[in-house]
Amino acid sequence: MKKLLKGIIICVAVLMVLNMATSSYAQDMGKKLYRGVANIVTGWIELPKNVYDTWVEDNPLSGLTVGLAKGVGMTIVRTGAGVYETVTFPFPIPEGYNPVLEPEFVFNKGK
């Protein structure tokens, strides 16, 4: 059981590091599959991220209320987008394998 947990932690850590790197190559089915799996695994990070961002931008009360609501919603959206992209990775939908969600990874800044 400890080996399994250790393996999961290592995989999540590797995905987190790879997500921080700026991508400079064209979209393709492999990138779409990677993006989908990464968003399934890291989708839950939207919850504390939105609480923190709202806390810092507005105030602690907003962070614990509005940020929490945004975080729950974005966790569902990001994980759902990850499932969609993982299932449909062989097909160029949307056109050119473009991301369904912006920013395409939880750690990227929005446009």
C-alpha positions in Angstrom: 0.0 0.0 0.0 2.9 2.4 0.8 4.5 1.7 -2.5 1.3 2.5 -4.4 0.8 5.8 -2.5 4.5 6.7 -3.1 4.1 5.9 -6.8 0.9 8.1 -7.0 2.7 11.0 -5.2 5.7 10.7 -7.6 3.4 10.7 -10.7 1.5 13.8 -9.4 4.7 15.6 -8.7 6.1 14.8 -12.2 2.8 16.0 -13.8 2.9 19.2 -11.7 6.5 20.0 -12.8 5.7 19.3 -16.4 2.6 21.5 -16.3 4.7 24.5 -15.3 6.8 24.3 -18.4 5.7 26.5 -21.3 4.7 24.5 -24.3 6.0 25.8 -27.6 5.0 23.0 -30.0 1.9 22.4 -32.1 -1.2 20.7 -30.7 -1.6 17.0 -31.5 -3.4 14.0 -30.2 -0.5 13.1 -27.8 -0.6 16.6 -26.3 -4.4 16.4 -26.0 -4.2 13.0 -24.2 -1.5 14.4 -21.9 -3.6 17.5 -21.2 -6.7 15.4 -20.5 -4.9 13.1 -18.0 -3.2 16.0 -16.3 -6.5 17.8 -15.8 -8.1 14.7 -14.4 -5.3 14.2 -11.9 -4.8 17.9 -11.0 -8.4 19.1 -11.3 -8.9 19.1 -7.5 -6.2 21.8 -7.2 -8.7 24.4 -8.5 -10.4 24.3 -5.1 -7.6 25.6 -2.9 -6.3 27.8 -5.8 -9.5 29.7 -6.1 -9.9 30.1 -2.4 -6.4 31.5 -2.2 -6.7 33.8 -5.3 -10.0 35.3 -4.1 -8.6 35.6 -0.5 -5.6 37.6 -1.9 -7.5 39.7 -4.4 -10.5 40.6 -2.3 -10.5 39.6 1.4 -10.5 36.5 3.6 -14.3 36.3 3.9 -14.7 36.3 0.1 -12.0 33.7 -0.2 -13.8 31.4 2.1 -17.2 31.9 0.5 -17.0 33.1 -3.1 -13.5 31.4 -3.6 -14.8 28.2 -2.3 -17.8 28.2 -4.6 -15.6 29.1 -7.6 -13.2 26.4 -6.6 -15.9 23.7 -6.4 -17.3 24.7 -9.8 -13.9 24.9 -11.5 -12.9 21.5 -10.0 -15.9 19.9 -11.7 -15.3 21.8 -14.9 -11.5 21.1 -15.1 -11.9 17.4 -14.3 -14.8 17.1 -16.7 -12.8 18.7 -19.5 -9.9 16.3 -18.7 -12.3 13.3 -19.0 -13.6 14.7 -22.3 -10.2 15.3 -23.8 -8.9 11.9 -22.6 -11.8 10.1 -24.2 -11.8 12.1 -27.5 -8.0 12.4 -27.9 -7.8 10.5 -31.2 -10.2 13.0 -32.9 -9.2 16.6 -33.8 -12.2 18.2 -32.0 -12.1 21.1 -31.3 -10.3 21.9 -34.6 -6.6 21.2 -34.4 -6.7 19.5 -31.0 -7.0 22.9 -29.3 -7.8 22.9 -25.6 -11.4 22.9 -24.4 -10.6 25.0 -21.4 -8.3 28.1 -21.0 -5.9 28.1 -19.3 -5.2 24.5 -20.5 -3.6 23.5 -17.2 -4.4 24.4 -13.6 -1.0 26.0 -13.0 -1.0 28.3 -16.1 -2.2 31.9 -15.8 -5.4 32.8 -17.8 -5.2 34.9 -20.9 
